[in-house]
Amino acid sequence: MSVKFDQLVDILKGHRVFIQTHNCPDPDAMTSAYGLQYLLKRKGIESKLIYDGVISKFSDFRLIDYAKMEIYYAGDLELCDEDYIVIVDAQKYNENCTDLTGEEVACIDHHPTVVECDEYKYKDVRMVGACSSIIADYFIESGVELDPMVATLLLYGIKMDTLDFTRGVTELDVKMYYLLFKYADHEFLAQMQVNQIDFKDLRAYGAAIDNISLYKDIGYACIPFDCPNGLIAIISDFILALEQVTFSVVYAVREEGYKFSVRSEREDLDAGQIVRSALQQRGMNGNGGGHSFMAGGFLPIEDALKLGEDTRKELEMIFDTIIYPGDEDYEKNTIYIKATD
């Protein structure tokens, strides 16, 4: 590894430190931030966990309650230009990472870099399945014994971001899982595994099921109302689980625009590149990116309006033509499915 954790410790000494996750943090973002905060404290550095957006999933609140995690909405704090910010599970200039007041001095992430940033004093970006694996590796490097609570959270982050080791898994993820396993609270992990959906989430599932379309092996689902980012991602995994689907695109309609979650199980279809390209077609200024197998994006409402009255059809056609260029028989190959069919 070209960077060492002690380098980060030296950079942060003497400063007020905040650990920022990506907006609307998912389990891997929160557990990575929590693990880093614990490790920094053992090195004599206090920090606060912050995020922008919302935390709204039932399982995420259970995670926060279990760990007694103190994580703050950035808008409720007064940050200043002299504050040091460590970005975890995201990168500066990403569309899902708000540029907060303060100096982003470090980045620890496992996503491909979309926009290069020369401002970091410390950067550790590795193409692994979960950011939690990188943080767990810091414990080995630092010789700090794993606390059972921290081990439980990091293991949960790895499980969630790799979908129980079915996507994006690397040797480091496996090694860290083995390391964390003997320290973790497996009773809590079992409870989290079976209780991840709140009753109110069923409305989004129902809407998605009632608005599915298939184009060859691409599965689409439109949720015609706002719902949390994490839930959109879960439904995208759900659509990908269909036998006929190898690439899924799920999007929710919000007042300010369309939020996308994309999944791919085909090596020749890079989810991050495809969603980024799709949302910048026809003069649109959408943002997107992520892993080859898992990505997200956002299209502002003013850009969606450029597509005309049948926005859903036009959006899906854009993805179709990127994945299958030159196919003129769109109508024939598209199947719209209703729950009553």
C-alpha positions in Angstrom: 0.0 0.0 0.0 1.5 3.3 -1.0 -0.2 5.3 1.9 0.1 4.5 5.6 -2.5 5.2 8.2 0.0 6.9 10.5 0.4 9.5 7.7 -3.3 10.4 8.1 -2.9 10.7 11.8 0.0 13.1 11.4 -2.0 15.2 9.0 -5.0 15.5 11.3 -3.1 16.3 14.5 -4.0 19.8 16.0 -7.1 20.3 13.8 -10.8 20.0 14.3 -11.7 16.9 12.4 -14.9 15.8 10.7 -15.5 12.4 8.9 -17.9 12.9 6.0 -19.8 10.1 4.4 -21.5 10.3 1.0 -25.0 11.8 1.0 -27.8 9.6 2.4 -25.2 7.2 3.9 -25.7 3.5 3.5 -24.4 0.9 6.0 -20.9 0.6 4.5 -20.5 4.4 4.6 -21.6 4.6 8.3 -19.7 1.6 9.5 -16.5 2.7 7.7 -16.8 6.2 9.3 -17.5 4.7 12.7 -14.5 2.4 12.5 -12.2 5.2 11.4 -13.5 7.4 14.2 -12.7 4.7 16.7 -9.2 4.1 15.3 -8.4 7.9 15.2 -9.6 8.2 18.8 -7.1 5.5 19.8 -4.5 7.6 18.2 -5.5 10.7 20.2 -7.6 12.4 17.6 -11.3 13.3 18.2 -13.7 13.6 15.3 -17.3 13.9 14.4 -19.3 11.9 11.9 -21.3 14.0 9.4 -23.5 13.6 6.4 -25.7 15.5 4.0 -29.1 14.3 2.7 -31.2 12.0 4.9 -31.0 8.8 6.8 -34.4 7.1 6.5 -34.1 3.3 6.3 -35.4 1.4 9.3 -32.4 -0.9 9.3 -30.0 2.1 9.3 -31.6 3.5 12.4 -31.3 0.1 14.1 -27.6 0.2 13.2 -27.2 3.6 14.7 -29.1 2.7 17.9 -27.1 -0.5 18.3 -23.8 1.2 18.1 -25.0 4.4 19.9 -23.5 6.1 16.9 -23.3 9.9 17.0 -23.7 11.0 13.4 -24.7 14.5 12.6 -26.6 16.2 9.7 -24.0 18.7 8.4 -26.6 21.4 8.2 -27.0 21.3 12.0 -23.3 22.1 12.6 -21.2 25.2 12.1 -18.2 24.2 10.0 -15.5 26.7 9.2 -12.8 26.9 6.5 -10.1 25.7 8.9 -11.8 22.4 9.7 -10.3 19.2 8.3 -12.6 16.8 6.5 -11.9 13.2 5.8 -14.3 11.8 3.1 -15.2 8.2 3.5 -16.9 5.9 1.0 -17.1 8.8 -1.5 -14.9 11.3 -3.3 -14.9 15.1 -3.6 -16.7 16.3 -6.7 -19.0 13.2 -6.9 -22.6 14.1 -7.3 -23.5 12.2 -4.1 -20.9 14.1 -1.9 -21.8 17.7 -1.0 -18.9 20.1 -1.0 -19.1 21.3 2.7 -17.3 24.2 4.3 -13.9 23.0 5.4 -10.8 21.5 3.8 -11.1 18.0 2.4 -7.7 16.8 3.3 -8.2 13.0 3.0 -10.2 10.5 1.0 -10.7 6.8 1.8 -12.9 5.1 -0.8 -13.5 2.0 -2.9 -15.2 3.6 -5.9 -13.6 4.4 -9.3 -12.5 8.0 -9.5 -14.7 10.1 -11.8 -13.1 13.5 -11.2 -9.5 13.7 -10.1 -8.8 15.8 -7.0 -5.3 17.2 -6.3 -6.3 18.8 -3.0 -6.0 15.7 -0.8 -3.1 15.4 1.6 -3.9 11.7 2.0 -5.7 9.5 -0.5 -6.5 5.7 -0.2 -8.7 4.5 -3.0 -8.8 0.8 -3.6 -11.0 -1.2 -5.8 -12.4 -3.6 -3.2 -16.0 -4.7 -2.4 -16.5 -2.5 0.7 -14.9 0.5 2.2 -15.2 -1.2 5.5 -12.6 -3.7 4.4 -10.1 -0.8 4.0 -10.8 0.5 7.5 -10.5 -3.1 8.9 -7.1 -3.3 7.2 -6.0 -0.2 9.1 -6.5 -2.0 12.4 -4.1 -4.7 11.2 -1.6 -2.0 10.1 -1.9 0.0 13.3 -1.8 -3.0 15.6 -4.9 -1.9 17.4 -7.1 -4.7 18.8 -10.6 -4.8 17.4 -13.4 -3.8 19.6 -16.4 -6.2 19.3 -18.7 -3.3 18.4 -16.4 -2.0 15.7 -15.9 -5.5 14.4 -19.6 -6.1 14.2 -20.2 -2.9 12.3 -17.4 -3.4 9.8 -18.4 -7.0 9.1 -22.0 -5.8 8.5 -20.7 -3.1 6.1 -18.8 -5.7 4.1 -21.8 -8.0 4.0 -24.1 -5.3 2.8 -21.9 -3.7 0.1 -20.9 -7.1 -1.3 -24.5 -8.4 -1.1 -23.3 -11.3 1.1 -20.2 -11.8 -1.1 -22.1 -12.1 -4.4 -20.7 -8.9 -6.0 -17.4 -7.0 -6.3 -15.6 -9.3 -3.8 -11.8 -9.1 -3.6 -9.2 -11.0 -1.6 -9.1 -8.1 0.9 -12.8 -8.4 1.6 -12.5 -12.1 2.3 -9.4 -11.6 4.5 -11.1 -8.9 6.5 -14.3 -10.8 6.9 -12.3 -13.7 8.4 -10.5 -11.3 10.7 -13.7 -9.7 12.0 -15.8 -12.8 12.3 -14.4 -14.0 15.6 -15.0 -10.7 17.3 -18.5 -9.9 15.9 -21.9 -10.0 17.5 -23.5 -12.7 15.3 -26.9 -12.5 17.1 -27.3 -8.8 16.1 -26.1 -9.6 12.6 -28.7 -12.3 12.2 -31.4 -9.9 13.4 -30.3 -7.3 10.9 -30.4 -9.9 8.1 -34.0 -10.7 8.6 -35.4 -7.3 9.6 -34.4 -4.8 6.9 -37.7 -3.6 5.6 -40.1 -1.2 7.2 -43.9 -1.6 6.6 -44.1 1.7 4.8 -41.4 0.5 2.3 -43.9 -1.9 0.8 -45.6 0.9 -1.1 -42.4 1.5 -3.1 -42.1 -2.2 -3.8 -45.7 -2.3 -5.0 -45.2 0.7 -7.2 -42.0 -0.8 -8.7 -43.7 -4.1 -9.4 -46.6 -2.4 -11.1 -44.2 -0.4 -13.3 -41.8 -2.9 -14.6 -40.6 -3.1 -18.2 -38.2 -5.5 -19.9 -36.1 -4.8 -23.0 -34.2 -8.0 -23.9 -32.3 -8.6 -20.6 -32.6 -5.1 -19.2 -35.1 -4.7 -16.4 -36.6 -1.3 -15.6 -38.8 -0.2 -12.7 -40.2 3.3 -12.2 -41.3 4.4 -8.7 -43.5 7.4 -9.4 -42.9 9.1 -6.1 -40.0 10.0 -3.8 -38.4 7.3 -1.6 -35.0 6.9 0.1 -31.9 6.2 -1.9 -31.2 3.0 0.0 -34.7 1.7 -0.8 -34.2 2.4 -4.5 -31.0 0.5 -4.4 -32.7 -2.5 -2.7 -35.4 -2.6 -5.3 -32.7 -2.4 -8.0 -31.2 -5.6 -6.5 -34.7 -7.1 -6.4 -35.3 -6.4 -10.1 -31.8 -7.9 -11.0 -32.8 -11.1 -9.2 -35.5 -11.8 -11.9 -34.5 -14.7 -14.1 -34.8 -12.6 -17.3 -32.7 -9.7 -16.1 -29.0 -9.2 -16.1 -29.0 -5.4 -16.0 -31.4 -3.4 -13.9 -32.4 0.3 -13.8 -34.7 1.6 -11.1 -35.6 5.2 -10.7 -37.8 7.3 -8.4 -39.5 10.5 -9.4 -38.8 13.4 -7.1 -39.9 17.0 -7.1 -36.3 18.1 -8.0 -35.6 15.3 -10.5 -35.1 11.5 -11.0 -32.9 9.4 -8.8 -31.4 6.2 -10.4 -30.0 3.0 -9.0 -28.3 0.7 -11.6 -27.1 -2.9 -11.2 -25.2 -5.2 -13.6 -24.2 -8.8 -13.5 -22.6 -8.8 -17.0 -18.9 -8.2 -17.3 -19.4 -6.4 -20.6 -21.8 -3.8 -19.1 -20.2 -1.3 -16.7 -23.1 0.2 -14.6 -21.1 3.3 -13.7 -20.1 4.2 -17.2 -23.6 3.5 -18.6 -25.6 5.5 -16.2 -23.1 8.4 -16.5 -23.4 8.3 -20.3 -27.2 7.9 -20.3 -27.8 10.9 -18.1 -25.7 13.2 -20.3 -27.4 12.3 -23.6 -29.6 14.8 -25.6 -28.1 17.8 -23.9 -29.0 16.6 -20.4 -26.8 17.5 -17.4 -27.4 14.5 -15.2 -24.7 13.0 -13.0 -23.9 9.3 -12.4 -21.2 6.9 -11.6 -20.1 4.0 -9.4 -18.8 0.5 -9.8 -19.0 -1.7 -12.8 -21.7 -3.8 -11.0 -23.4 -1.1 -8.9 -24.0 2.6 -9.6 -26.3 5.5 -9.1 -27.2 8.8 -10.7 -29.5 11.8 -10.7 -31.2 13.7 -13.5 -32.5 17.3 -12.6 -36.2 17.8 -13.4 -35.4 20.5 -16.0 -33.4 18.0 -18.0 -36.0 15.3 -17.7 -38.6 17.8 -19.1 -36.4 18.0 -22.3 -37.5 14.4 -23.1 -41.1 15.3 -23.7 -44.4 13.9 -22.3 -43.4 10.2 -22.2 -40.3 10.7 -20.0 -40.3 7.1 -18.8 -40.2 5.7 -22.4 -37.6 8.1 -23.5 -35.3 7.5 -20.5 -35.4 3.8 -20.9 -34.8 4.1 -24.7 -31.7 6.0 -24.0 -30.3 3.2 -21.8 -31.4 0.6 -24.4 -29.6 2.3 -27.3 -26.4 2.7 -25.2 -26.4 -1.0 -24.3 -27.7 -2.2 -27.6 -26.7 0.4 -30.2 -28.2 0.2 -33.6 -31.3 -1.8 -32.6 -34.2 -0.2 -34.4 -36.9 -2.6 -33.2 -37.4 -1.0 -29.8 -41.2 -1.3 -29.6 -41.1 -5.0 -30.6 -38.5 -5.9 -28.0 -40.1 -4.0 -25.0 -42.5 -5.7 -22.7 -44.5 -3.6 -20.1 -45.6 -5.7 -17.2 -48.4 -5.0 -14.7 -48.9 -6.7 -11.4 -52.3 -8.0 -12.6 -50.8 -9.6 -15.8 
